Amino acid sequence: MGLNGFERFEVKTMEICANGVEHIYYPLLYKRFKNIDKQRNIRYAPNGKRAKLDIFTRADGKKKKPLFIYVHGGGWVSGVRGVRRFYCYNYVDKGYVSVNIDYDYALAATHPEHLRQIFKGIEYVLDRADELDIDTSRIVVAGESSGGFFAGFIGAIASHKELYDKLGIEFRYKDEFMPAACLLICGIYDPEKCAAIKFPFIGIYLRALVGQGRKDFSKMFTDEYNSLVAPLRYADGDYPPSFVIAGDKDPLRVQSETFAENLRAAGVDCDYFLCTGINGLHAAALDFSHGKSGKECFKRAFSFVDGKINPAAEKRAEI
């Protein structure tokens, strides 16, 4: 049946309120970076209001650079791409090309349409890998909250290629694309189990993801459907190396813990970091300028993912 008029109103209200809060956080995350080439608001597909991305790089004489792909969160109903630019700039400072990908909010798209869009964004960048001096064998995929869901699914799809067809994803690079590492911040990896977690407005977010109202929502989650909506199903020995971040005050913490535990049990190279203090709130690891835990988290996360793309390189002494 889909969402009724009132449920659509709920989703739209959440979009407006959540984006308003994110704009308030913008000054707290602001940090000046020098000599970064910033290509903003690039349309990567003809369809989709929000089918845009940013590309950040720095001309430093190096031939090929690793690629850092970031997908913002926002409960599938919101999310301001510009707020995540400062996180991406930090990776440019470390010698990466950073890409900040947007996608249509729920009401305009439901699962798996967002994933189809995001892969079109990745395809757009890989088409220009030579122009951007990207080493396509060294890719990190990251995201927070619902962006962690997407980043987690990108790792799942790349390592379980049958999902391209099952999810209807057209992607020219599917045979060779494989992230060297995933950076997963306070993500959702099993939406059905999230419905029972006492997280603010979680019901609105989850119904928006699948495009179903209260009456039909629970009926959606058959075993077959779960295999197409839960990245946790693919946390096995084929999954890419991953750094999983959670917050000690985040009700969704159990999702990250379970994902990391499954990866480790499967023998995947996986590290887990629990943020505390101000960074212990949901997805607050993004703000590592404020809080000791956030600083340590970023240092550990960067060391992990950089070690996967530069396994033979000497470890960087300072972050």
VOPAGU-2260 file (C-alpha; in pm, 1 decimal, decimal comma):
REM VOPAGU-2260
SITE   aa  ch    i         X         Y         Z
SITE  MET   A    0       0,0       0,0       0,0
SITE  GLY   A    1     287,0     237,8      61,2
SITE  LEU   A    2     289,6     540,0     291,0
SITE  ASN   A    3     -36,5     721,5     349,4
SITE  GLY   A    4     -68,9    1099,5     351,8
SITE  PHE   A    5      -1,2    1139,5     723,5
SITE  GLU   A    6     303,2     909,1     708,6
SITE  ARG   A    7     442,4    1108,3     417,2
SITE  PHE   A    8     387,7    1423,7     624,2
SITE  GLU   A    9     585,0    1261,5     909,3
SITE  VAL   A   10     875,7    1185,8     676,8
SITE  LYS   A   11     878,4    1537,2     530,2
SITE  THR   A   12     867,5    1690,3     878,3
SITE  MET   A   13    1164,5    1476,3     982,9
SITE  GLU   A   14    1355,1    1590,5     674,5
SITE  ILE   A   15    1302,4    1958,4     752,0
SITE  CYS   A   16    1380,2    1928,3    1123,6
SITE  ALA   A   17    1684,8    1703,0    1085,2
SITE  ASN   A   18    1839,4    1916,9     813,1
SITE  GLY   A   19    1780,6    2225,6    1024,8
SITE  VAL   A   20    1974,0    2066,8    1311,8
SITE  GLU   A   21    2257,0    1966,3    1076,6
SITE  HIS   A   22    2296,7    2324,6     956,4
SITE  ILE   A   23    2335,9    2430,6    1319,7
SITE  TYR   A   24    2626,0    2183,3    1354,8
SITE  TYR   A   25    2801,9    2320,3    1045,5
SITE  PRO   A   26    3002,3    2591,9    1229,8
SITE  LEU   A   27    3119,8    2335,6    1488,3
SITE  LEU   A   28    3270,4    2117,5    1215,3
SITE  TYR   A   29    3421,3    2402,6    1017,6
SITE  LYS   A   30    3796,0    2389,4     970,2
SITE  ARG   A   31    4013,9    2572,3     719,2
SITE  PHE   A   32    4208,3    2362,0     469,0
SITE  LYS   A   33    4454,9    2504,2     221,0
SITE  ASN   A   34    4515,2    2428,2    -146,1
SITE  ILE   A   35    4231,1    2179,7    -193,2
SITE  ASP   A   36    4070,4    2167,2    -536,0
SITE  LYS   A   37    3696,2    2163,0    -460,5
SITE  GLN   A   38    3456,3    2054,7    -733,0
SITE  ARG   A   39    3113,9    2084,9    -573,8
SITE  ASN   A   40    2759,6    1994,4    -671,3
SITE  ILE   A   41    2852,0    1785,8    -974,3
SITE  ARG   A   42    2553,0    1609,1   -1125,5
SITE  TYR   A   43    2642,9    1243,0   -1171,2
SITE  ALA   A   44    2314,2    1125,3   -1326,2
SITE  PRO   A   45    2042,7    1300,2   -1528,5
SITE  ASN   A   46    1761,9    1181,0   -1302,1
SITE  GLY   A   47    1722,4    1242,0    -930,3
SITE  LYS   A   48    1696,4    1579,0    -760,5
SITE  ARG   A   49    1990,4    1504,6    -530,2
SITE  ALA   A   50    2203,5    1299,5    -770,4
SITE  LYS   A   51    2506,9    1518,2    -705,2
SITE  LEU   A   52    2852,2    1476,5    -557,7
SITE  ASP   A   53    3163,4    1666,8    -457,5
SITE  ILE   A   54    3519,0    1580,7    -560,0
SITE  PHE   A   55    3809,0    1707,5    -349,1
SITE  THR   A   56    4174,0    1664,3    -434,5
SITE  ARG   A   57    4509,4    1835,4    -417,8
SITE  ALA   A   58    4770,3    1867,0    -689,5
SITE  ASP   A   59    5086,4    1752,9    -510,8
SITE  GLY   A   60    5290,9    1587,3    -785,5
SITE  LYS   A   61    5194,7    1233,8    -688,8
SITE  LYS   A   62    5091,4    1014,2    -979,4
SITE  LYS   A   63    4809,4     803,0    -839,0
SITE  LYS   A   64    4611,0     856,0    -519,5
SITE  PRO   A   65    4378,6     633,0    -321,5
SITE  LEU   A   66    4007,6     716,7    -329,5
SITE  PHE   A   67    3794,5     794,1     -23,0
SITE  ILE   A   68    3420,5     767,2     -90,9
SITE  TYR   A   69    3182,9     912,6     168,7
SITE  VAL   A   70    2804,7     864,2     186,8
SITE  HIS   A   71    2614,4    1086,3     431,4
SITE  GLY   A   72    2355,6     966,3     680,2
SITE  GLY   A   73    2023,7    1113,8     785,6
SITE  GLY   A   74    1786,1     824,0     841,4
SITE  TRP   A   75    1723,8     795,1     464,0
SITE  VAL   A   76    1498,4    1101,6     496,1
SITE  SER   A   77    1755,8    1380,9     532,2
SITE  GLY   A   78    2127,9    1463,4     539,1
SITE  VAL   A   79    2331,2    1766,7     431,4
SITE  ARG   A   80    2617,7    1666,3     205,0
SITE  GLY   A   81    2802,0    1991,7     276,2
SITE  VAL   A   82    2831,6    1913,9     647,8
SITE  ARG   A   83    3042,7    1606,0     563,7
SITE  ARG   A   84    3287,3    1799,8     344,9
SITE  PHE   A   85    3515,8    1874,6     638,8
SITE  TYR   A   86    3548,6    1503,8     717,5
SITE  CYS   A   87    3639,7    1443,2     352,7
SITE  TYR   A   88    3896,0    1725,8     352,7
SITE  ASN   A   89    4092,2    1545,2     621,6
SITE  TYR   A   90    4147,6    1254,7     383,5
SITE  VAL   A   91    4259,8    1492,6     109,9
SITE  ASP   A   92    4514,6    1622,1     360,6
SITE  LYS   A   93    4639,6    1262,8     390,6
SITE  GLY   A   94    4690,5    1223,1      15,8
SITE  TYR   A   95    4351,8    1089,3     -97,7
SITE  VAL   A   96    4102,0    1198,8    -358,3
SITE  SER   A   97    3776,8    1239,1    -161,2
SITE  VAL   A   98    3429,1    1200,1    -307,3
SITE  ASN   A   99    3119,2    1308,1    -113,7
SITE  ILE   A  100    2807,4    1143,2    -262,6
SITE  ASP   A  101    2446,0    1254,6    -225,1
SITE  TYR   A  102    2125,7    1066,8    -311,5
SITE  ASP   A  103    1751,0    1126,1    -312,1
SITE  TYR   A  104    1571,2    1123,0      20,1
SITE  ALA   A  105    1289,5     883,0      98,8
SITE  LEU   A  106     959,2     986,4     -61,7
SITE  ALA   A  107    1158,7    1035,2    -382,2
SITE  ALA   A  108    1338,7     698,4    -350,0
SITE  THR   A  109    1306,5     379,2    -150,4
SITE  HIS   A  110    1533,1      77,7    -110,0
SITE  PRO   A  111    1719,5     -20,1    -324,7
SITE  GLU   A  112    1685,4     290,1    -544,7
SITE  HIS   A  113    1927,7     485,1    -322,3
SITE  LEU   A  114    2193,9     219,3    -379,7
SITE  ARG   A  115    2140,7     233,9    -755,1
SITE  GLN   A  116    2198,5     609,1    -739,5
SITE  ILE   A  117    2508,7     581,0    -523,9
SITE  PHE   A  118    2665,1     326,6    -757,6
SITE  LYS   A  119    2598,0     565,5   -1046,8
SITE  GLY   A  120    2791,7     825,7    -849,0
SITE  ILE   A  121    3080,8     584,2    -797,0
SITE  GLU   A  122    3069,8     495,5   -1166,5
SITE  TYR   A  123    3089,9     865,1   -1257,0
SITE  VAL   A  124    3408,0     900,3   -1052,9
SITE  LEU   A  125    3568,5     578,6   -1179,5
SITE  ASP   A  126    3500,5     691,3   -1537,8
SITE  ARG   A  127    3730,5     985,2   -1458,6
SITE  ALA   A  128    3991,8     794,4   -1262,0
SITE  ASP   A  129    4274,8     882,0   -1500,6
SITE  GLU   A  130    4178,5    1248,6   -1508,1
SITE  LEU   A  131    4164,6    1257,9   -1127,1
SITE  ASP   A  132    4479,8    1047,1   -1078,0
SITE  ILE   A  133    4291,1     780,6    -882,8
SITE  ASP   A  134    4434,1     437,8    -813,4
SITE  THR   A  135    4119,5     226,3    -847,4
SITE  SER   A  136    4278,3     -65,1    -661,4
SITE  ARG   A  137    4293,9     147,1    -344,2
SITE  ILE   A  138    3942,1     253,0    -245,9
SITE  VAL   A  139    3794,1     323,5      97,7
SITE  VAL   A  140    3413,1     343,1     136,0
SITE  ALA   A  141    3272,7     523,4     439,7
SITE  GLY   A  142    2949,4     654,8     583,8
SITE  GLU   A  143    2764,5     729,0     906,0
SITE  SER   A  144    2420,8     615,6    1029,0
SITE  SER   A  145    2209,3     543,9     718,4
SITE  GLY   A  146    2525,0     630,8     525,8
SITE  GLY   A  147    2687,4     348,2     722,7
SITE  PHE   A  148    2403,6     127,1     598,1
SITE  PHE   A  149    2493,7     225,8     240,9
SITE  ALA   A  150    2868,8     189,5     293,1
SITE  GLY   A  151    2806,1    -147,9     456,3
SITE  PHE   A  152    2592,1    -252,3     161,1
SITE  ILE   A  153    2854,2    -137,3     -88,9
SITE  GLY   A  154    3101,5    -370,6      82,5
SITE  ALA   A  155    2841,4    -649,4      74,1
SITE  ILE   A  156    2756,9    -600,7    -293,4
SITE  ALA   A  157    3119,1    -576,0    -405,2
SITE  SER   A  158    3204,4    -900,2    -224,1
SITE  HIS   A  159    2881,6   -1082,5    -322,7
SITE  LYS   A  160    2837,7    -987,3    -686,1
SITE  GLU   A  161    2507,9   -1168,1    -729,8
SITE  LEU   A  162    2355,7    -872,6    -542,9
SITE  TYR   A  163    2408,5    -643,9    -841,1
SITE  ASP   A  164    2141,5    -835,0   -1031,1
SITE  LYS   A  165    1919,5    -904,8    -730,2
SITE  LEU   A  166    1907,3    -533,5    -644,5
SITE  GLY   A  167    1886,1    -416,3   -1005,6
SITE  ILE   A  168    2213,4    -222,5    -989,8
SITE  GLU   A  169    2374,2    -139,1   -1323,0
SITE  PHE   A  170    2742,9     -73,8   -1268,0
SITE  ARG   A  171    3006,7     -99,6   -1538,8
SITE  TYR   A  172    3285,6    -173,0   -1292,2
SITE  LYS   A  173    3115,0    -454,5   -1101,4
SITE  ASP   A  174    3369,5    -717,3   -1207,0
SITE  GLU   A  175    3670,6    -528,4   -1072,5
SITE  PHE   A  176    3532,6    -294,8    -806,3
SITE  MET   A  177    3632,7    -398,1    -453,4
SITE  PRO   A  178    3690,7    -162,3    -160,1
SITE  ALA   A  179    4022,7    -215,8      13,5
SITE  ALA   A  180    3847,5    -112,8     336,8
SITE  CYS   A  181    3512,4       0,9     472,7
SITE  LEU   A  182    3479,1     266,5     743,4
SITE  LEU   A  183    3140,2     219,7     909,9
SITE  ILE   A  184    3022,9     482,0    1160,3
SITE  CYS   A  185    2718,8     402,5    1376,7
SITE  GLY   A  186    2548,1     225,4    1089,2
SITE  ILE   A  187    2229,1      23,0    1057,9
SITE  TYR   A  188    2297,7    -325,6     925,8
SITE  ASP   A  189    1977,3    -515,4    1003,6
SITE  PRO   A  190    1672,4    -287,6     962,7
SITE  GLU   A  191    1418,3    -542,5    1085,8
SITE  LYS   A  192    1593,1    -574,8    1422,5
SITE  CYS   A  193    1623,3    -195,0    1444,9
SITE  ALA   A  194    1246,2    -164,6    1470,3
SITE  ALA   A  195    1261,6    -292,7    1829,0
SITE  ILE   A  196    1537,3     -49,5    1934,8
SITE  LYS   A  197    1434,5     259,9    2129,8
SITE  PHE   A  198    1594,0     514,3    1897,0
SITE  PRO   A  199    1410,4     845,0    1835,5
SITE  PHE   A  200    1170,5     819,9    1538,6
SITE  ILE   A  201    1319,5     487,7    1423,8
SITE  GLY   A  202     978,7     373,6    1296,5
SITE  ILE   A  203     951,3     672,8    1063,1
SITE  TYR   A  204    1301,6     615,4     929,7
SITE  LEU   A  205    1253,2     245,4     863,1
SITE  ARG   A  206     912,0     286,6     700,1
SITE  ALA   A  207    1060,5     555,4     479,0
SITE  LEU   A  208    1346,9     323,6     377,2
SITE  VAL   A  209    1115,2      50,4     248,7
SITE  GLY   A  210     826,6     277,2     148,9
SITE  GLN   A  211     563,8      94,4     352,2
SITE  GLY   A  212     314,6     219,5     608,0
SITE  ARG   A  213     257,0      97,7     961,7
SITE  LYS   A  214       6,7    -168,5     859,9
SITE  ASP   A  215     226,4    -343,8     605,8
SITE  PHE   A  216     574,8    -269,6     737,8
SITE  SER   A  217     625,1    -587,2     942,3
SITE  LYS   A  218     492,0    -802,8     658,0
SITE  MET   A  219     778,8    -685,9     437,2
SITE  PHE   A  220    1046,1    -867,8     631,5
SITE  THR   A  221    1035,7   -1218,1     494,6
SITE  ASP   A  222    1360,3   -1413,6     490,5
SITE  GLU   A  223    1398,1   -1338,0     121,1
SITE  TYR   A  224    1342,5    -964,7     168,7
SITE  ASN   A  225    1585,7    -952,7     460,9
SITE  SER   A  226    1853,3   -1091,8     229,8
SITE  LEU   A  227    1804,9    -781,5      14,8
SITE  VAL   A  228    1781,7    -517,2     287,4
SITE  ALA   A  229    2028,1    -627,8     559,6
SITE  PRO   A  230    2404,0    -590,4     496,1
SITE  LEU   A  231    2454,7    -801,9     808,6
SITE  ARG   A  232    2359,2   -1106,5     602,8
SITE  TYR   A  233    2685,2   -1066,1     410,6
SITE  ALA   A  234    2923,8   -1012,3     701,2
SITE  ASP   A  235    3115,4   -1325,9     610,8
SITE  GLY   A  236    3465,7   -1427,3     507,6
SITE  ASP   A  237    3438,8   -1252,5     169,8
SITE  TYR   A  238    3363,3    -910,6     318,2
SITE  PRO   A  239    3629,1    -635,6     285,7
SITE  PRO   A  240    3844,9    -533,6     585,2
SITE  SER   A  241    3641,7    -295,8     801,4
SITE  PHE   A  242    3676,4     -42,0    1079,2
SITE  VAL   A  243    3348,0     -29,1    1272,0
SITE  ILE   A  244    3266,1     266,3    1500,5
SITE  ALA   A  245    2993,3     288,5    1764,2
SITE  GLY   A  246    2895,7     532,6    2040,0
SITE  ASP   A  247    2851,1     424,8    2399,6
SITE  LYS   A  248    2536,4     641,6    2433,0
SITE  ASP   A  249    2389,4     536,0    2099,2
SITE  PRO   A  250    2086,6     301,6    2122,3
SITE  LEU   A  251    2193,6     162,0    1783,1
SITE  ARG   A  252    2529,3      56,0    1926,3
SITE  VAL   A  253    2424,5    -310,7    1919,3
SITE  GLN   A  254    2403,2    -297,2    1539,1
SITE  SER   A  255    2771,0    -203,7    1510,8
SITE  GLU   A  256    2873,6    -453,2    1777,2
SITE  THR   A  257    2692,7    -737,3    1602,4
SITE  PHE   A  258    2833,3    -645,1    1261,4
SITE  ALA   A  259    3189,8    -631,8    1395,6
SITE  GLU   A  260    3144,5    -958,1    1587,3
SITE  ASN   A  261    3018,6   -1136,3    1276,1
SITE  LEU   A  262    3307,1   -1008,5    1066,5
SITE  ARG   A  263    3563,6   -1114,9    1323,1
SITE  ALA   A  264    3402,5   -1457,1    1363,6
SITE  ALA   A  265    3424,8   -1499,8     985,3
SITE  GLY   A  266    3797,2   -1418,0     991,7
SITE  VAL   A  267    3768,2   -1072,8     833,9
SITE  ASP   A  268    4028,0    -814,4     933,6
SITE  CYS   A  269    3804,0    -592,2    1145,4
SITE  ASP   A  270    3870,5    -333,6    1414,0
SITE  TYR   A  271    3606,7    -186,2    1643,9
SITE  PHE   A  272    3613,1     144,7    1829,0
SITE  LEU   A  273    3364,5     260,7    2092,0
SITE  CYS   A  274    3346,2     638,7    2118,8
SITE  THR   A  275    3275,2     791,5    2459,7
SITE  GLY   A  276    3202,6    1133,4    2606,8
SITE  ILE   A  277    3055,3    1383,8    2361,4
SITE  ASN   A  278    3158,1    1154,1    2077,0
SITE  GLY   A  279    2953,5     871,2    2225,8
SITE  LEU   A  280    2628,6    1011,9    2084,4
SITE  HIS   A  281    2492,3     871,1    1760,3
SITE  ALA   A  282    2735,2     940,9    1471,9
SITE  ALA   A  283    2922,6    1199,7    1682,2
SITE  ALA   A  284    3252,6    1043,6    1575,4
SITE  LEU   A  285    3222,1    1276,3    1274,0
SITE  ASP   A  286    3309,9    1565,3    1504,4
SITE  PHE   A  287    3661,4    1471,1    1604,4
SITE  SER   A  288    3763,4    1833,7    1658,1
SITE  HIS   A  289    3574,4    1831,1    1987,4
SITE  GLY   A  290    3635,2    1545,3    2223,2
SITE  LYS   A  291    3931,0    1327,2    2313,1
SITE  SER   A  292    3752,8    1008,6    2210,7
SITE  GLY   A  293    3672,7    1147,5    1864,9
SITE  LYS   A  294    4035,2    1241,0    1805,2
SITE  GLU   A  295    4154,8     894,7    1905,9
SITE  CYS   A  296    3885,0     733,6    1693,5
SITE  PHE   A  297    3986,1     924,5    1380,8
SITE  LYS   A  298    4351,8     842,1    1440,5
SITE  ARG   A  299    4277,2     470,8    1479,2
SITE  ALA   A  300    4036,2     462,3    1186,2
SITE  PHE   A  301    4275,7     636,3     950,3
SITE  SER   A  302    4563,0     413,3    1054,0
SITE  PHE   A  303    4348,0     106,2     985,2
SITE  VAL   A  304    4215,2     201,7     641,2
SITE  ASP   A  305    4543,6     354,7     528,2
SITE  GLY   A  306    4717,4      32,5     625,9
SITE  LYS   A  307    4484,2    -158,4     391,8
SITE  ILE   A  308    4551,3      58,7      90,6
SITE  ASN   A  309    4923,0     102,4     163,6
SITE  PRO   A  310    5018,9    -235,7     313,4
SITE  ALA   A  311    5381,1    -207,2     202,0
SITE  ALA   A  312    5416,9     159,5     290,3
SITE  GLU   A  313    5581,7     280,2     606,1
SITE  LYS   A  314    5323,2     371,2     871,7
SITE  ARG   A  315    5268,1     739,8     915,5
SITE  ALA   A  316    5397,8     845,2    1250,1
SITE  GLU   A  317    5164,2    1140,3    1298,4
SITE  ILE   A  318    4800,0    1177,6    1199,4
